[in-house]
């Protein structure tokens, strides 16, 4: 078998394209495969599909292909343009690469398969390309894959923010609570993010008026955005964020009391973790600190937080009565941070109790956020919010890419 016959089959060429020549430069570690088409070949208009069009003129172009062993492989061809009666002069499409790309489809398939587990800089070093060029490939295929997503069955969603870089830089992520897939991600964490999600939902066949359940934290921006853009939706406040409010209040009590009570030193996580998740040494420490003889304010605050967790074990018909008793206790505890936390609970009363009807939480978003932050840590940050959003879709949207394997 001649080398031209071998390389005719390897890239998956289709008529009228054929391998004209192959040149291997050992010193440059490069293999160049030159492609051509026979004189008199006809092509199809890439815009309207008109067939049997002869070449109008040609322009030489090269594409990076998969490595040939450890050597770079490049395809080079004189790319023809055709003159269509309806569309004018257009450059033809080729079967081995997408329009405008400097890579073959097989090379882009390799990039997409490695983009999720490997940081972009490491991937760029591995394939010998600049990471900016690889991000263009990733962003293109992510955006193309998202065009086929249908949101027609979306009747509930969760929304949460994640940090994009140091400082107050955030990306808001929306997830379908039934399929557990990311639906949309956008920069910022204000009410405008809900408006952008509404537009995205409509663009993919969804109806914001049919959304009846939303889970979010107690951010005023998210609340007002949901009320303005999804008027039929009931808001359920995420349990994790409710407990975070109480945990922060307990920690504030501890910090203030630790100034005069040295036994509280290095006990922060003893109070913040659930008791059943504490190691044996911390459980012993907690038991000692909650002894009634010590009369610690932090212990009283912790007891309030722990008792609130029992709310979610109540029967639906008894939940509000339980919450009222807890609220009375919290507002008479003489611990200012806990009283402020109780006031926050009061302002979001209906959304907290809505959980007993909806039974939804943002657990899927918390899990996705962990994956996002782990990827951001591996990559040591992302150069742009656009790249981070592309990674969020790769990690959480379950996209399917129309690429050769």
N, C-alpha and C positions, 0 to 999 in steps of 0.2 A: 504494500500500500504506500502510495506517495504521501509526503508530508502535507501537500495541499488537500488530498482526499481526507486525511485525518482531521485537519482543522476545518474542513467543510462541515463535518458532522458535529464536532465538539461544540461550536457556538450555537448550533441549531439553526443554521441558515436555511432560508426558503427561496425558491426561484423568484425573481431572476438573479438573486445575489449568489456569488460564488467566490471562492478564494483564488486570488490572482497570483499571490506570491507570499513567501514567509522568509523573514530575515531574523537571524538570532545573533545578538551582540553579547558575547560572554563577558567582556570587560564592563559593559554598561548594565549587565544583568537584565537584559530586556529582549522580549520577543515581539516583533512587529508582524502582524498579519494584515496584508493588504487585500481589500475586497473590491470587486468590480461587478458590473452587469454587462451582458453582451450588447453589442450595437443593435439597435432596433427594439430593445425591450420596452414594454409599456407598463405604466403605473396607474395607481388609483389616486384620485384627489383626496387628500386627508380630511377635507372639510365636508364635502357633500357626497363623496363616494363615487363620483363619475369615473368610469373605467376606461382602459385602452388609451391612456394619455402618454405621449412620448415625452422624453426629457427635453426641457426647455433650455436649461443650462445646468452646470454642476459647481459645487463648492466642496473643497476637501475638508474633511472633519475626522477627528480621532476620538476614540472612547477607551477608557481604562477598563480592562477585562480582569477576570479572575487570574491570579498568578499561575504561571506555568512552572510547577515545582516552586523554587524560591525566586523565580524571575518574574518581573512585571510583564504582563501581556497587554498589548494594545491592538485594537482594531482600527484600521484607517480605510476610508472610502471616499470616493467622489460622490457626494450626496446630491442627487438631482432635484431640480424644481420642475414642476409641470404647469402648463397654462390651461386652466379650467375655463370653460365657457361661462360658468356661473360665478366662480369665486376668484378668478384672476390667477396670478402666478403664486403658487404655493409650494413649499418644500415638502417632499414626500416623507411619510413615516417609514421607519426601518424596523424590522422584527426584533432586533437585538437590543434596542435602547428606546427610551421614551424621548419625545421632542424636548430639545433644550438642555438635555443632560449630557455631561461629559463622561458618564459611566454606562456600562452595559447593564441590562436588567439583572443578570446573574450577579454582577458585582454589587448592585444595590440590594439584592436579596440577601447577600452575605452581610452587608452593613446592617440591615434591619434585624437579622437574626442575632447579631452581637450587640445591638444598641441597648437592649434592655439589661442584660447582665453586666455589661462592660462600660466604664466611664468613657465619654467621648474622646478624651485626650489619649487614653490607653488604646482605644480602637484606632484612632488616627495614627498612632505610632505603629500599631500592628500591621496596618494595611499600607502605610507610607503615604498618607494623604493629610492635608490640613483639616483640623476638626470643623472649621467653618463650612467647608464643602460637604462634609458628612452630615452636619446639622441640616443643610439644605435638603439633602436626600430624605432624612428622617421626617422633617416638617412636611415635605411634599406628600409622602406616602401616608402619614398620619391624617393630614387634611383630606386626602383622597378617600381613605378608608372611612372617615367619618361621614362622608356624603351619603353613604348607604344606610346609616343608622336610622331606624324608625322609632319615634317617640309616641306613636299612636296609642299605646297602652299605658302611658305614664299617668297614674292617678295619685301618686304619692312620691315625694322625694325628700332627701335629706340634704342639708347645706351646712358647710363648715369651712373655716379658713385655715390655711397653712402658711408658714413663713416661706418666703422665696429667697431672702438673703438677710444679712444682719441689719438691724434697724427695723423701722415700722414699714416693712414691705411684705405684702400678703398676696396670696392667690386664693380665691374662693372656689371651692369644689362642690359640685352638685352630683348626687348619686341616686339611682333608681333603687328604692328600698326593697323591691321585690326581686329584681334580677341581680342586685348587688354590683352593678356596673356604673362606672363614672359616666355621666351624661354630658357634663360641660365643666370647663374650668376657665376662669377669667381673672385678670388682675384686679386688685383692690378687695375691700371687704365692706362696702357701703351699700345703700339701698339700690344704687344703680346696677349692681351685679345681678340683682333679682330681675330687673328690667331686661338686662341682656340675656338672662336665661329664658325669660318669657319669649323673647324674639327667637332664640335658638330652638326652643321647644316647638313653636309654631312652624319654623322653617323645616323641621323634620317630621311634620305630620301630627304633632301633639296639639292639645287644646288646653290652654291655661285655665279655662273655665271649668274643666272637668277634674282638675286637681283638688282632691278633698282632704288630703293629709300632708302636712309638712313637719319635719323635725329639724330643729335648729337650736342654737344656744340662745341666751337671753339678751343678745345684742339688739339694741333699739333699731339699728339700721336694718337688720334682717327682718325684724318684726314689721316695721313700716313697709319694707319692700314687698313682703308676702301679702300684707293686707291690701296694698295698692295694685298688685299685679295678679294675685290669685285670690280673688274676693270670696270664693266658695270654700277655701281651704281652712281647716282647723289646725292650729299650731300646737304641737307637742314639744315641750322643752326637753332636751336631751338629759338623761339621768346623770351622765358623766359630768356635764357642765354644772348641773345643780349641786352635785356633791363637791365640785371644785370650789364653788362659792363658800360652802360650809367649811371645807378644808382650809381655805385661805383665812377664814375667820378664826379657826382654831389656832392656826400658826401665828396669827397676829396676837392673840391672847398669850401664847407661849413666849413670844419674843418680849412682850412687855413684862411678863411675870419673871422671866429668866434673869432680869436685872437684879432681883432681890432673892431669887430662889436658885442657888447654884446646882441643886439636884436636877434641874431641867437641862443642864448643859449637854449638848450632843444627843438630844432626844427628839429632834425634829421629825424624823421619819417614823418613829414609834407612834406618833399621834396621827400621821397622815395616812399610813397604810391601813388596810383592813386587818383586823386581828388575826384572821385565819391565814393571812399571807405573810405574817411576821415569822422570822426564824425563831428558834427556841430562846436564844439569848435576849432578843427584843421582847418576846412575850413575857419573860421574867421581869424585864425592866418595866414594861407596862403595868404588870400586876403590882409591882412595888410602888410605882408612882400614883396609881389609882387607889391606894389604901386610904380609907376615910380619915385616918389620923393626920395625914399630911394636909388635907383640905386645900388642894391645889385648884386654882381657878382654871388652869389648863385641863385638868381632869373633868371639871364640870362642863367645859366647852366640848371636850371630846365626847362626853356622854350624850350631849345634845345632838352632835353629829351622828353618832352611832344609832341613836333612837330614831332619827329621821330616816335612816336607811330601812328601818322596819316598815316604813310607809308602803313600800313596794311589795310587801308580803301580805298586805291587807286585802280582804275581799272588796270588790268594787263598791258595794253599798256601804262599807264602813270606812273607806279611805278618807273622805272629807272630815268625818268626825274625828278620826285619828289626827289629821293634819291640824284641825282647830285646837285640839288639846296640846299638840306640840308647839304650835304658834303661841299660845298663852304662856306656856312654860318658858319659851325662848325670850319673849318680850318682858318677862319678869325675872330674868336671871342675873341682872346687874352686871352683865358683861357686854360692854358697848359693841365690840365687833360682832358678837352673836346676835345682838339686837338689830344691828344693821343688816346682817344676813337674813334675819327673819323678815325685815321690811322688804328685802328683795324677793323673798318667797311670796310675800303677800301681794306684791305688784304683779307677779306672774302666776297667780293662784290657779286660774282656769287652765293654763297651758301645762301646769304640773299635773293636775288631776286628769287632763285629757289622756294621759298615758294609759289609764285604766280602760279606755275605750279603744284607742288606736294600737297600743302595745308595740309602738315603734321606737327605735333609738338610732343614733348615729354610729353604732358600733362598726358598721362597714366602713364609714368614713374615717373613724379613728384608726382602723387597721390599714386603710389606704394611706393615711397620713404617716404612719410609721414606715411604710415602704418608701414613700416620697422622701422623707427625711433621711432614711438610710442611703438612698440613691444620691441625694444631695451631698451627704457626707463623703461617700466614695468619690464623687466627682469634685469634691472641694468647692461646691457651689456651681451655679450656672451663669453664663455670661449674660443671658437675657431671660426675661420672663417668658418669652415665646418658647425658648428651649425647655424651660421647666414644665410648661403646660404640655408640650409634646411628650415629655417623659411621663407626666401624669396619665395621659391617655394610653401610652404604651403599657404602663403598669396596671391600670385599673379599668380600662374601657372595653377590654376583650375584643380588640379590633381584628379584622381579617384582611390580610393584604393580598392583592392580586399580583403576586410575583412568582416567577418560576422557581422551582425547587431542584 
